[in-house]
Every structure is written in structure tokens, then in C-alpha cells.
Amino acid sequence: MSIENRKLDKILDFNRAFIQNKEYEKYETSKDPDKKIVILSCMDTRLTDLLPKAMNLKNGDAKIIKNAGATVLHPFGSIMRSIIVAIYEFEVDEVLIVGHEGCGMCNLNTENLINKIINKGVSIETINTLSNSGIEVKKWLHGFESVEDSIIDSVKMVKKHPLTPKDMIVHGLVMSPSTGEISIIVDGYKNK
């Protein structure tokens, strides 16, 4: 990689100027979310600025967790752990699962993805070894057939988790990555 294309160097150069100009001061807040909410959102780049703006969130208002598809795949995985920590350590009283229209995890072509993995140098033997060890790589990488159904499944996973308080409010929402419009899939106030 040529020295001109080293992304980290550019980030660090910018960061030095950011610190020197004290631009961080406008972001100062506590670690506790002011609005007492935790949001699980997709990692889609279109939502980076749009989601907080469309939800009237500023720095310090919410705990925001991101992953591919805004999904809770495992009851004891890192996403669920983060939600449980937010509930008990940061006194969050509402959970928002926010998927979006046109999500890349919807109907993801796992054959194509596995071919890309192999083309980057991971051997087919490694993939087969994982599969023979009980990790179904295709299933693990596969997204979902419907954004709405995935959101409903994730809401259920959070709501029914043995460590989630029974009165926890869990919403399921879909956002338009074009306009920021939010649609309710699961109204947590009605599903208490």
C-alpha cells in the first residue's frame, strides 16, 4: 500500500488537528444516556448521521449499538450483552431495534459472499473445517428474508431474554435510508 493511501495516517492527522482546535468540546457529555434509551441499528453507512438526526438525538442522548442488519442473533452474544448492560448499568428504560429499507442483509447471497472470502485468501478447507466443527458458515453469514420479520424476531429475543426485566419496553422500527422516515413494526408500549 502506498503511503498516500494509508487511511489510518489520514485519520490520525485529522485527529491531531481536531484535538488542537478543541473541537471535542461540543461533544462533551457523560457516559449515561440522557434519554435513557438504547438503540440497535444497522451498520449501513447511510444511517451514520441520518439516524440520530431523524430521531432528534445528540451526543449523549442514547447508547447506540450497530451491527449488520440490526439483528440480535444469539441470546448470549455481544449484542444482547450490550443491551443488558445498558439496561442495568445505565438505567435504560426503552430499547429500540431500528432496521431499514433496502438492507444489504436482506436476501444476502451467501454463496457470493463465501466466494469473495475465498478470493481474499481464506481456504475452502478452513470453511469446511468450520462447518465440520458445527459452525454452519452459510447459515451464520446469511441475513434474513424480510426486514420486518427480522425486527420482530430481534424484539422477541430481547423481550423474552431471561435477564430482561418483564416491564422493559422494546420497540421495532424501520427507517427509510433516503428520507429518515420511521415506521413502527412493534409498538413496545402496546406489547408490555
Kinemage of the C-alpha trace (Angstrom):
@kinemage 1
@onewidth
@group {chain A} dominant
@subgroup {mainchain}
@vectorlist {calphas} color= white
{ca met a 1} P 0.000 0.000 0.000
{ca ser a 2} L 1.397 3.368 -0.953
{ca ile a 3} L 1.989 5.881 1.812
{ca glu a 4} L -0.559 8.280 0.259
{ca asn a 5} L -3.354 5.714 0.630
{ca arg a 6} L -2.865 4.826 4.274
{ca lys a 7} L -6.271 5.614 5.756
{ca leu a 8} L -5.145 5.465 9.380
{ca asp a 9} L -2.478 8.119 8.773
{ca lys a 10} L -5.109 10.494 7.362
{ca ile a 11} L -7.395 9.802 10.315
{ca leu a 12} L -4.594 10.484 12.802
{ca asp a 13} L -3.584 13.706 11.017
{ca phe a 14} L -7.156 14.936 11.214
{ca asn a 15} L -7.389 13.821 14.844
{ca arg a 16} L -4.360 15.876 15.860
{ca ala a 17} L -5.968 18.994 14.384
{ca phe a 18} L -9.312 18.083 15.987
{ca ile a 19} L -7.659 17.932 19.426
{ca gln a 20} L -5.507 21.018 18.864
{ca asn a 21} L -8.572 23.067 17.853
{ca lys a 22} L -10.556 21.705 20.818
{ca glu a 23} L -13.385 20.596 18.524
{ca tyr a 24} L -14.179 17.833 21.034
{ca glu a 25} L -15.651 20.375 23.456
{ca lys a 26} L -19.009 20.485 21.655
{ca tyr a 27} L -19.372 16.702 22.168
{ca glu a 28} L -18.662 16.597 25.905
{ca thr a 29} L -21.259 14.628 27.860
{ca ser a 30} L -21.453 11.868 30.459
{ca lys a 31} L -21.456 8.132 29.760
{ca asp a 32} L -25.091 7.904 30.901
{ca pro a 33} L -27.680 8.309 28.137
{ca asp a 34} L -29.807 11.398 28.799
{ca lys a 35} L -32.889 9.934 27.080
{ca lys a 36} L -32.465 6.533 28.798
{ca ile a 37} L -32.686 4.571 25.532
{ca val a 38} L -30.530 2.016 23.789
{ca ile a 39} L -30.758 1.655 20.020
{ca leu a 40} L -29.704 -1.343 17.963
{ca ser a 41} L -29.200 -0.126 14.408
{ca cys a 42} L -27.702 -1.435 11.210
{ca met a 43} L -24.112 -0.570 10.335
{ca asp a 44} L -25.274 0.814 6.979
{ca thr a 45} L -23.272 3.947 6.175
{ca arg a 46} L -26.415 5.841 5.160
{ca leu a 47} L -27.573 5.753 8.792
{ca thr a 48} L -24.407 7.128 10.406
{ca asp a 49} L -25.626 10.727 10.584
{ca leu a 50} L -29.205 10.233 9.390
{ca leu a 51} L -30.435 8.015 12.231
{ca pro a 52} L -29.525 10.374 15.099
{ca lys a 53} L -30.758 13.432 13.204
{ca ala a 54} L -34.059 11.768 12.208
{ca met a 55} L -34.592 10.690 15.843
{ca asn a 56} L -33.615 14.038 17.391
{ca leu a 57} L -30.607 12.556 19.167
{ca lys a 58} L -27.488 14.427 20.074
{ca asn a 59} L -24.251 13.167 21.552
{ca gly a 60} L -25.005 11.728 24.985
{ca asp a 61} L -28.721 11.019 24.423
{ca ala a 62} L -28.610 7.267 23.714
{ca lys a 63} L -26.479 4.160 23.717
{ca ile a 64} L -26.191 3.121 20.060
{ca ile a 65} L -25.164 -0.397 19.066
{ca lys a 66} L -24.576 -1.243 15.406
{ca asn a 67} L -24.242 -4.493 13.513
{ca ala a 68} L -25.062 -5.942 10.112
{ca gly a 69} L -28.849 -5.936 9.816
{ca ala a 70} L -29.693 -4.584 13.293
{ca thr a 71} L -30.225 -8.149 14.458
{ca val a 72} L -29.962 -9.983 17.746
{ca leu a 73} L -28.816 -13.393 16.537
{ca his a 74} L -27.898 -15.086 19.785
{ca pro a 75} L -29.405 -14.671 23.251
{ca phe a 76} L -25.938 -14.634 24.821
{ca gly a 77} L -23.958 -12.865 22.085
{ca ser a 78} L -22.303 -9.460 22.310
{ca ile a 79} L -25.356 -7.532 21.084
{ca met a 80} L -27.615 -8.924 23.799
{ca arg a 81} L -24.867 -8.415 26.377
{ca ser a 82} L -24.603 -4.744 25.388
{ca ile a 83} L -28.370 -4.313 25.702
{ca ile a 84} L -28.413 -5.960 29.156
{ca val a 85} L -25.512 -3.761 30.322
{ca ala a 86} L -27.335 -0.654 29.033
{ca ile a 87} L -30.497 -1.649 30.910
{ca tyr a 88} L -28.861 -2.284 34.264
{ca glu a 89} L -25.683 -0.210 34.280
{ca phe a 90} L -27.063 2.859 32.502
{ca glu a 91} L -30.709 2.616 33.613
{ca val a 92} L -32.097 2.433 30.091
{ca asp a 93} L -35.875 2.000 30.142
{ca glu a 94} L -36.601 1.573 26.417
{ca val a 95} L -34.918 -0.477 23.693
{ca leu a 96} L -35.301 0.459 20.028
{ca ile a 97} L -34.433 -2.045 17.295
{ca val a 98} L -34.100 0.035 14.117
{ca gly a 99} L -33.776 -1.759 10.791
{ca his a 100} L -34.010 -0.037 7.435
{ca glu a 101} L -35.430 -0.411 3.967
{ca gly a 102} L -33.060 -1.834 1.382
{ca cys a 103} L -30.840 -3.545 3.958
{ca gly a 104} L -27.917 -5.452 2.450
{ca met a 105} L -28.509 -8.317 4.878
{ca cys a 106} L -31.955 -8.934 3.384
{ca asn a 107} L -31.616 -11.851 0.983
{ca leu a 108} L -27.817 -11.715 1.149
{ca asn a 109} L -26.260 -14.054 -1.407
{ca thr a 110} L -24.109 -16.184 0.887
{ca glu a 111} L -22.614 -18.215 -1.993
{ca asn a 112} L -21.311 -14.973 -3.481
{ca leu a 113} L -20.015 -13.822 -0.088
{ca ile a 114} L -18.209 -17.123 0.520
{ca asn a 115} L -16.608 -16.837 -2.942
{ca lys a 116} L -15.375 -13.350 -2.007
{ca ile a 117} L -13.928 -14.768 1.227
{ca ile a 118} L -12.117 -17.480 -0.733
{ca asn a 119} L -10.883 -14.933 -3.293
{ca lys a 120} L -9.321 -12.919 -0.423
{ca gly a 121} L -7.244 -15.947 0.558
{ca val a 122} L -9.292 -17.932 3.075
{ca ser a 123} L -9.134 -21.552 2.004
{ca ile a 124} L -12.162 -23.702 1.293
{ca glu a 125} L -10.613 -26.140 3.786
{ca thr a 126} L -10.987 -23.513 6.525
{ca ile a 127} L -14.646 -23.029 5.639
{ca asn a 128} L -15.167 -26.803 5.581
{ca thr a 129} L -13.337 -27.198 8.919
{ca leu a 130} L -15.636 -24.613 10.482
{ca ser a 131} L -18.675 -26.361 9.025
{ca asn a 132} L -17.430 -29.743 10.308
{ca ser a 133} L -16.941 -28.147 13.755
{ca gly a 134} L -20.617 -27.235 13.978
{ca ile a 135} L -20.402 -23.691 12.613
{ca glu a 136} L -22.617 -23.543 9.558
{ca val a 137} L -20.803 -20.710 7.776
{ca lys a 138} L -23.517 -20.203 5.152
{ca lys a 139} L -26.222 -20.034 7.813
{ca trp a 140} L -24.102 -17.797 10.070
{ca leu a 141} L -23.442 -15.340 7.246
{ca his a 142} L -26.980 -15.435 5.900
{ca gly a 143} L -29.086 -12.408 6.701
{ca phe a 144} L -32.856 -12.598 6.548
{ca glu a 145} L -35.725 -12.741 4.084
{ca ser a 146} L -37.687 -9.784 5.482
{ca val a 147} L -36.512 -6.706 7.367
{ca glu a 148} L -39.822 -6.585 9.246
{ca asp a 149} L -39.654 -10.241 10.293
{ca ser a 150} L -36.052 -9.827 11.401
{ca ile a 151} L -37.010 -6.846 13.559
{ca ile a 152} L -39.902 -8.785 15.099
{ca asp a 153} L -37.541 -11.705 15.870
{ca ser a 154} L -34.981 -9.379 17.468
{ca val a 155} L -37.655 -7.650 19.571
{ca lys a 156} L -38.840 -11.071 20.789
{ca met a 157} L -35.263 -12.120 21.599
{ca val a 158} L -34.748 -9.018 23.768
{ca lys a 159} L -38.207 -9.111 25.332
{ca lys a 160} L -38.076 -12.826 26.227
{ca his a 161} L -34.466 -12.871 27.416
{ca pro a 162} L -34.243 -14.255 30.968
{ca leu a 163} L -32.240 -11.215 32.113
{ca thr a 164} L -34.548 -8.588 30.568
{ca pro a 165} L -36.927 -7.018 33.088
{ca lys a 166} L -40.501 -8.099 32.365
{ca asp a 167} L -41.677 -4.473 32.071
{ca met a 168} L -38.945 -3.422 29.595
{ca ile a 169} L -40.325 -1.525 26.613
{ca val a 170} L -38.902 -2.853 23.337
{ca his a 171} L -39.805 -1.180 20.035
{ca gly a 172} L -39.211 -2.432 16.497
{ca leu a 173} L -38.812 0.241 13.812
{ca val a 174} L -37.908 0.528 10.136
{ca met a 175} L -36.213 3.625 8.761
{ca ser a 176} L -36.021 4.878 5.211
{ca pro a 177} L -32.328 5.481 4.419
{ca ser a 178} L -33.435 8.048 1.841
{ca thr a 179} L -35.697 10.273 3.924
{ca gly a 180} L -35.207 9.181 7.542
{ca glu a 181} L -38.918 8.357 7.867
{ca ile a 182} L -39.568 5.887 10.701
{ca ser a 183} L -42.310 3.256 10.622
{ca ile a 184} L -43.404 1.242 13.647
{ca ile a 185} L -43.251 -2.534 13.287
{ca val a 186} L -43.584 -3.344 17.003
{ca asp a 187} L -45.017 -0.745 19.375
{ca gly a 188} L -43.354 -1.517 22.677
{ca tyr a 189} L -45.983 0.447 24.597
{ca lys a 190} L -48.673 -1.945 23.380
{ca asn a 191} L -46.540 -5.055 23.889
{ca lys a 192} L -45.746 -4.593 27.569
